[in-house]
């Protein structure tokens, strides 16, 4: 048997050695591949960041706009309640009522001042905006009128019927025991509420059983419980004769208050409203577009027209525009269908601000257009002047950008004026 040659043994040895030797690994990235992956990842991260940043900015913008629109809606709801109440237990126009005693001044359910508050808005000419003022008269403190028990001997005051249901509902039960101080039970009569309703600065409307209407200033009240509740007038009623038969048996009395909606610059406002904004930096506000203009509701003294302290309430901040239009009934013939005509602010002012010739009793509805802007300007939201609708507001022309504007318009009917239907 022949033995393998040396060459064959060497060949077999190399083959076995090759089989057991580990192969060199070829896994991993080259430098070029790594750089391409890093660049692609960076682009993806930047895209995600840009999209998320834009989404967050858009979300906050829409949140501010939604808050502005909600504020406008809530302001209009409050205005609707007050405007619809105009003339409640009062009169559309005291000059058209049957009377034999001239009131100290005309009493109108609606008074309108076209553009009276425009200067309270920042840059009104540039933005093409204005702000009107509206005054309303009626019973805005209670939901009732009250029965008069008797008049004072000189006609300078009226005692109210304390057993009348509306009196007991609003002021509690007043009895002789309370007056004499012999009642051991807690008094049910609220004299403070009575004085608050019939306070100085307001008027009263008295309508007697003969159909005459009297409008008198309140000078004092007697409501401490020592005597029957009494409202004292600045003028005396003409007792006796055809106007006031007897001592006003069956006559009704109601408080008449004046409510004003006006736009003010809070930094220029005096008194309680100005105190809310003391210490603010106007320079910083102008730089950021946060110059404020505030719609307030306040009660006014019907004798002087001045605001009554403690009655001012902020209705809406950052007002951009406030305008009223009115629908008048021009039908002069009783029993005929109404002739409704819509008139703008300038035309309405001519009909409502004519003093004794004013015709507020012909108003059937009020159309309110109210706009508000976001608190600050957005640098990426450019201002564009003009246009069919108010959508952008430039608070400070020296700063790029504009504030976003939201507007609501509504028509408010006046049932207390329409039900009286006093003709032209």
C-alpha positions as CSV (number, residue, x, y, z in Angstrom):
1,X,0.0,0.0,0.0
2,X,1.5,3.2,-1.1
3,X,1.8,6.2,1.2
4,X,0.5,9.7,0.1
5,X,3.0,12.0,-1.2
6,X,4.2,15.1,0.7
7,X,2.5,17.4,-1.9
8,X,-0.9,15.8,-1.2
9,X,-0.4,16.1,2.5
10,X,0.4,19.8,2.2
11,X,-2.7,20.4,0.1
12,X,-5.0,18.7,2.5
13,X,-3.4,20.7,5.4
14,X,-4.1,24.0,3.7
15,X,-7.6,23.1,3.0
16,X,-8.3,22.1,6.6
17,X,-6.6,25.3,7.8
18,X,-8.7,27.4,5.6
19,X,-11.9,25.8,6.9
20,X,-11.1,26.6,10.6
21,X,-9.7,30.1,10.0
22,X,-12.4,32.9,10.9
23,X,-13.5,35.0,8.0
24,X,-12.9,38.8,8.1
25,X,-16.3,40.7,8.9
26,X,-17.8,43.0,6.2
27,X,-20.7,44.5,8.4
28,X,-21.0,48.4,9.3
29,X,-21.2,51.8,7.5
30,X,-18.8,53.8,5.6
31,X,-18.1,57.4,6.6
32,X,-20.0,58.6,3.6
33,X,-23.1,56.5,4.5
34,X,-22.9,57.8,8.1
35,X,-22.8,61.4,6.9
36,X,-25.8,60.9,4.6
37,X,-27.8,59.3,7.4
38,X,-27.0,62.2,9.8
39,X,-28.1,64.7,7.2
40,X,-31.3,62.9,6.5
41,X,-32.1,62.6,10.3
42,X,-31.4,66.3,10.8
43,X,-33.7,67.2,7.9
44,X,-36.5,65.0,9.5
45,X,-36.0,66.5,12.9
46,X,-36.1,70.1,11.5
47,X,-39.3,69.2,9.6
48,X,-40.9,67.8,12.7
49,X,-39.9,70.8,14.7
50,X,-41.1,73.3,12.1
51,X,-44.5,71.5,11.8
52,X,-44.9,71.3,15.6
53,X,-43.8,74.9,16.1
54,X,-46.2,76.2,13.4
55,X,-49.0,74.0,14.9
56,X,-48.4,75.4,18.4
57,X,-48.4,79.0,17.1
58,X,-51.5,78.4,15.1
59,X,-53.2,76.8,18.1
60,X,-52.4,79.8,20.4
61,X,-53.6,82.2,17.7
62,X,-56.9,80.4,17.3
63,X,-57.2,80.2,21.1
64,X,-56.9,84.0,21.3
65,X,-59.3,84.5,18.5
66,X,-61.8,82.1,20.1
67,X,-61.5,83.9,23.4
68,X,-62.1,87.2,21.7
69,X,-65.2,85.9,19.9
70,X,-66.6,84.4,23.1
71,X,-66.1,87.8,24.9
72,X,-68.0,89.6,22.1
73,X,-70.8,87.1,22.3
74,X,-71.1,87.5,26.1
75,X,-71.0,91.3,25.8
76,X,-73.8,91.2,23.3
77,X,-75.9,89.0,25.5
78,X,-75.7,91.5,28.3
79,X,-76.5,94.4,25.9
80,X,-79.4,92.5,24.6
81,X,-81.0,92.1,28.1
82,X,-80.6,95.8,28.8
83,X,-81.7,97.1,25.4
84,X,-84.8,94.9,25.3
85,X,-85.7,96.3,28.7
86,X,-85.7,99.9,27.6
87,X,-88.9,101.6,28.6
88,X,-89.9,98.9,31.1
89,X,-92.4,100.4,33.5
90,X,-91.3,103.7,32.1
91,X,-92.2,105.4,28.8
92,X,-91.0,105.5,25.2
93,X,-91.3,109.3,25.2
94,X,-92.7,111.4,28.1
95,X,-93.7,114.1,25.6
96,X,-96.3,111.8,24.1
97,X,-97.9,110.7,27.3
98,X,-101.0,112.3,28.8
99,X,-99.8,114.6,31.6
100,X,-100.7,117.7,33.4
101,X,-97.4,118.3,35.2
102,X,-94.3,118.9,33.0
103,X,-91.4,116.6,34.0
104,X,-88.2,118.2,35.1
105,X,-86.7,117.0,31.8
106,X,-87.8,114.8,28.9
107,X,-87.7,111.0,29.6
108,X,-86.8,109.0,26.5
109,X,-86.4,105.2,26.5
110,X,-83.6,105.5,23.9
111,X,-80.9,108.2,23.5
112,X,-78.2,107.8,20.9
113,X,-74.9,109.7,20.4
114,X,-73.4,108.9,17.1
115,X,-69.6,108.5,17.2
116,X,-69.4,110.1,20.7
117,X,-66.7,107.6,21.9
118,X,-64.6,107.3,18.8
119,X,-61.6,109.0,20.3
120,X,-61.3,106.2,22.9
121,X,-60.2,103.8,20.1
122,X,-56.6,103.7,19.1
123,X,-55.9,104.9,15.5
124,X,-59.7,105.1,14.6
125,X,-59.0,106.9,11.3
126,X,-56.4,104.5,10.1
127,X,-58.6,101.5,10.9
128,X,-61.9,103.2,9.7
129,X,-63.7,102.5,13.0
130,X,-66.0,104.4,15.4
131,X,-67.7,104.0,18.7
132,X,-71.3,105.2,19.4
133,X,-72.9,105.8,22.8
134,X,-76.3,104.5,23.9
135,X,-78.4,105.5,26.8
136,X,-81.4,103.6,28.0
137,X,-84.2,104.5,30.5
138,X,-86.5,102.3,32.3
139,X,-86.8,100.2,35.5
140,X,-83.5,98.4,35.6
141,X,-83.4,97.6,39.3
142,X,-86.6,95.6,40.0
143,X,-89.1,93.6,37.9
144,X,-92.2,95.3,39.4
145,X,-94.2,98.5,39.8
146,X,-95.8,99.2,43.2
147,X,-99.2,100.3,44.4
148,X,-99.4,103.7,46.1
149,X,-101.3,103.7,49.4
150,X,-101.7,107.4,49.7
151,X,-99.9,110.7,49.0
152,X,-98.3,113.1,51.4
153,X,-100.5,116.1,52.3
154,X,-98.6,118.5,50.0
155,X,-98.2,116.0,47.2
156,X,-94.5,115.8,47.7
157,X,-94.3,112.1,48.5
158,X,-96.0,108.8,48.2
159,X,-96.5,106.0,50.7
160,X,-96.5,102.5,49.3
161,X,-99.0,99.8,49.9
162,X,-96.9,97.3,52.0
163,X,-99.4,94.5,51.6
164,X,-99.1,94.6,47.8
165,X,-97.5,91.4,46.5
166,X,-94.7,93.0,44.5
167,X,-93.7,95.1,47.6
168,X,-93.6,92.0,49.8
169,X,-91.6,90.1,47.2
170,X,-88.9,92.8,46.8
171,X,-88.7,94.4,50.2
172,X,-90.2,91.8,52.6
173,X,-93.2,92.2,55.0
174,X,-93.7,95.5,56.7
175,X,-96.1,95.5,59.7
176,X,-97.2,97.9,62.4
177,X,-95.4,95.7,64.9
178,X,-92.1,96.4,63.1
179,X,-92.8,100.1,63.2
180,X,-93.6,100.1,66.9
181,X,-90.7,97.9,67.7
182,X,-92.9,95.3,69.6
183,X,-92.3,92.4,67.2
184,X,-90.0,89.8,68.9
185,X,-89.5,87.9,65.6
186,X,-86.8,89.0,63.2
187,X,-88.1,91.7,60.9
188,X,-88.9,90.6,57.4
189,X,-88.7,94.1,56.0
190,X,-85.6,95.2,54.1
191,X,-85.3,98.9,54.4
192,X,-81.8,99.0,52.8
193,X,-83.3,97.4,49.6
194,X,-86.0,100.0,49.5
195,X,-83.6,102.8,49.8
196,X,-81.3,101.2,47.2
197,X,-84.2,101.0,44.7
198,X,-85.6,104.5,45.3
199,X,-82.3,106.3,45.7
200,X,-81.4,109.9,44.9
201,X,-80.4,110.5,41.3
202,X,-83.2,108.3,40.0
203,X,-86.7,109.2,38.9
204,X,-90.1,107.6,39.5
205,X,-92.9,107.1,37.0
206,X,-96.4,107.4,38.4
207,X,-99.5,106.4,36.4
208,X,-102.8,107.0,38.1
209,X,-106.2,105.6,37.4
210,X,-107.2,108.7,35.4
211,X,-104.5,107.8,32.9
212,X,-102.1,110.6,33.7
213,X,-98.3,110.1,33.8
214,X,-96.0,111.8,36.2
215,X,-92.2,111.8,36.1
216,X,-90.5,113.1,39.3
217,X,-87.0,113.3,40.7
218,X,-86.4,111.3,43.9
219,X,-85.1,113.6,46.7
220,X,-85.3,111.2,49.7
221,X,-86.8,108.1,51.1
222,X,-88.2,107.1,54.5
223,X,-87.4,103.4,54.9
224,X,-86.1,102.8,58.4
225,X,-89.3,101.1,59.5
226,X,-90.4,103.8,62.0
227,X,-93.0,105.0,59.5
228,X,-94.6,103.4,56.5
229,X,-92.2,103.3,53.5
230,X,-92.3,106.6,51.6
231,X,-90.7,108.0,48.5
232,X,-90.1,111.8,48.6
233,X,-90.2,113.9,45.4
234,X,-88.4,117.1,44.4
235,X,-91.7,118.3,42.8
236,X,-95.2,118.3,44.3
237,X,-98.0,116.5,42.6
238,X,-101.1,118.6,42.0
239,X,-103.5,117.0,44.5
240,X,-107.2,117.5,43.7
241,X,-108.7,118.5,40.4
242,X,-108.8,116.3,37.3
243,X,-105.1,115.3,37.4
244,X,-104.8,113.6,40.8
245,X,-108.2,112.7,42.1
246,X,-108.2,112.1,45.9
247,X,-104.8,110.9,47.1
248,X,-103.8,108.9,44.1
249,X,-105.9,105.8,44.9
250,X,-104.9,103.0,42.6
251,X,-101.9,104.8,41.2
252,X,-98.7,102.8,40.4
253,X,-95.2,103.9,41.0
254,X,-91.9,102.5,39.5
255,X,-88.3,103.5,39.8
256,X,-86.7,104.9,36.6
257,X,-83.0,104.6,36.0
258,X,-80.6,105.6,33.3
259,X,-78.2,103.0,31.9
260,X,-75.3,104.0,29.6
261,X,-73.1,101.9,27.3
262,X,-69.9,103.8,26.5
263,X,-66.4,103.0,25.2
264,X,-63.6,104.6,27.3
265,X,-59.9,104.8,27.3
266,X,-59.2,103.3,30.8
267,X,-55.9,105.3,31.2
268,X,-57.8,108.6,30.6
269,X,-60.8,107.6,32.7
270,X,-61.2,109.1,36.1
271,X,-62.5,107.5,39.2
272,X,-63.1,103.8,39.7
273,X,-62.3,102.6,36.2
274,X,-59.0,104.5,36.0
275,X,-58.0,102.9,39.3
276,X,-58.0,99.5,37.7
277,X,-55.2,100.4,35.3
278,X,-52.9,102.6,37.5
279,X,-49.2,101.9,37.0
280,X,-49.4,100.4,33.5
281,X,-46.6,101.3,31.1
282,X,-48.2,102.9,28.1
283,X,-45.0,102.8,26.1
284,X,-44.7,99.1,26.4
285,X,-48.4,98.7,25.6
286,X,-48.0,100.6,22.4
287,X,-45.0,98.6,21.4
288,X,-46.9,95.3,21.9
289,X,-50.2,96.5,20.5
290,X,-51.9,96.1,23.9
291,X,-53.4,99.6,24.1
292,X,-56.8,99.0,25.6
293,X,-60.3,100.4,24.9
294,X,-63.1,99.3,27.2
295,X,-66.8,99.0,26.8
296,X,-68.5,99.8,30.1
297,X,-72.0,99.8,31.5
298,X,-72.8,102.3,34.1
299,X,-75.8,104.0,35.7
300,X,-76.1,107.7,35.2
301,X,-77.8,110.4,37.3
302,X,-80.9,111.4,35.4
303,X,-80.7,114.9,36.7
304,X,-77.1,115.6,35.8
305,X,-76.1,112.9,33.3
306,X,-73.0,112.1,35.4
307,X,-72.1,108.5,36.2
308,X,-73.2,107.2,39.6
309,X,-70.3,106.0,41.8
310,X,-70.1,102.3,42.2
311,X,-72.2,101.4,39.1
312,X,-69.4,101.1,36.5
313,X,-68.9,97.6,35.1
314,X,-66.5,96.4,32.4
315,X,-68.4,94.6,29.6
316,X,-65.7,94.1,27.0
317,X,-62.0,94.9,26.7
318,X,-60.1,95.7,23.5
319,X,-63.1,97.1,21.7
320,X,-62.4,97.7,18.0
321,X,-65.7,99.0,16.7
322,X,-69.2,99.7,18.1
323,X,-72.1,100.9,15.9
324,X,-75.9,101.1,16.2
325,X,-78.6,101.3,13.6
326,X,-82.3,101.6,14.3
327,X,-85.5,100.4,12.7
328,X,-88.3,103.1,12.9
329,X,-92.0,102.7,12.4
330,X,-93.0,105.5,10.1
331,X,-96.7,104.6,9.9
332,X,-98.6,107.6,11.4
333,X,-102.1,106.0,11.1
334,X,-103.4,104.0,14.0
335,X,-104.6,100.5,13.0
336,X,-102.6,100.4,9.8
337,X,-99.7,98.0,9.2
338,X,-96.3,99.3,10.4
339,X,-94.0,100.9,7.9
340,X,-90.6,99.8,9.1
341,X,-87.5,101.7,7.9
342,X,-83.9,100.9,8.8
343,X,-81.7,104.0,9.3
344,X,-78.0,104.3,9.9
345,X,-76.3,106.1,12.7
346,X,-76.3,109.6,11.2
347,X,-80.0,109.4,10.2
348,X,-81.0,107.9,13.5
349,X,-79.1,110.6,15.5
350,X,-81.1,113.3,13.7
351,X,-84.4,111.6,14.9
352,X,-83.3,110.7,18.4
353,X,-81.3,113.8,19.4
354,X,-83.9,116.4,18.5
355,X,-84.8,117.3,22.1
356,X,-88.5,117.8,22.4
357,X,-88.8,116.9,18.7
358,X,-87.1,113.5,19.2
359,X,-89.1,110.4,18.3
360,X,-87.7,107.5,20.4
361,X,-91.3,106.1,20.6
362,X,-91.0,105.1,16.9
363,X,-88.0,102.8,17.4
364,X,-89.0,99.2,17.0
365,X,-85.6,97.5,17.1
366,X,-81.9,98.2,17.5
367,X,-79.2,96.7,15.3
368,X,-75.9,96.4,17.2
369,X,-72.6,95.6,15.5
370,X,-69.8,95.0,18.0
371,X,-66.1,94.2,17.2
372,X,-63.2,93.3,19.5
373,X,-59.6,92.6,18.8
374,X,-57.0,90.3,20.2
375,X,-54.9,91.8,23.0
376,X,-51.7,92.1,21.0
377,X,-50.5,92.5,17.5
378,X,-49.0,89.5,15.6
379,X,-45.8,90.4,13.6
380,X,-46.6,87.7,11.0
381,X,-50.2,89.0,10.5
382,X,-49.8,92.1,8.3
383,X,-52.2,95.0,8.4
384,X,-54.3,95.7,5.3
385,X,-56.4,98.9,5.2
386,X,-59.9,98.9,3.9
387,X,-61.9,95.9,2.7
388,X,-65.5,94.9,3.1
389,X,-65.2,93.6,6.6
390,X,-63.1,94.6,9.6
391,X,-60.7,91.7,10.2
392,X,-57.3,93.4,11.1
393,X,-56.6,96.2,13.5
394,X,-53.4,98.3,13.5
395,X,-52.9,99.5,17.1
396,X,-49.5,101.0,16.5
397,X,-48.4,101.9,12.9
398,X,-44.7,101.9,14.0
399,X,-44.8,98.2,14.8
400,X,-45.3,95.6,12.1
401,X,-48.3,93.3,12.3
402,X,-51.9,93.7,13.3
403,X,-54.4,92.4,15.8
404,X,-57.1,90.0,14.7
405,X,-60.7,91.2,14.9
406,X,-64.0,89.3,15.4
407,X,-67.4,90.9,14.8
408,X,-70.9,90.0,15.7
409,X,-74.1,91.8,14.7
410,X,-77.6,91.2,16.1
411,X,-81.0,92.8,16.0
412,X,-82.7,93.5,19.3
413,X,-86.4,94.1,19.5
414,X,-88.0,96.6,21.9
415,X,-91.2,95.1,23.2
416,X,-91.9,97.9,25.7
417,X,-91.9,100.5,23.0
418,X,-93.8,98.5,20.5
419,X,-96.6,97.5,23.0
420,X,-97.2,101.2,23.8
421,X,-97.3,102.0,20.0
422,X,-97.3,105.8,20.5
423,X,-97.8,107.2,17.0
424,X,-95.8,109.9,15.4
